Amino acid sequence: MSHSARSIFFFGIYLVFLGILLVFTPNLLLALVKIPATNEIWIRLMGMLLIFMGFFYIMAGWKNIRPFFSWTLVTRGSAVFFLSAFVLVKWISPVVFLFWLGDLAGALWTWFALRSEKEAQ
């Protein structure tokens, strides 16, 4: 498995882990980012979507689907703009950026890996 594929694969595992937490113990994660506890189904649906998205990352990494790796850099990198807007209009606490740091770390790992693999060709 290439370094870029490994970065995508492990980011998928991270997403599945977060998704499982949201499905089974959503208020634990919500408390960490200072979002009020909820018993509504939307948070568990979000967990389900994270599990599904994580599956795509895991499979893309495992099968070395390189175009997917570059596509993820766009979405993972743009998340900061959405989160910043949400913080500015006071929809969420700035603490939510802690979770984005996981996205940032994964995106940087993928970006550096893709760059070094391209240079090695």
Summary of the structure (lengths in Angstrom):
residues: 121
radius of gyration: 15.4
end to end distance: 16.0
largest distance: 51.7
contacts: 364
relative contact order: 0.18
helix: 83%
strand: 0%
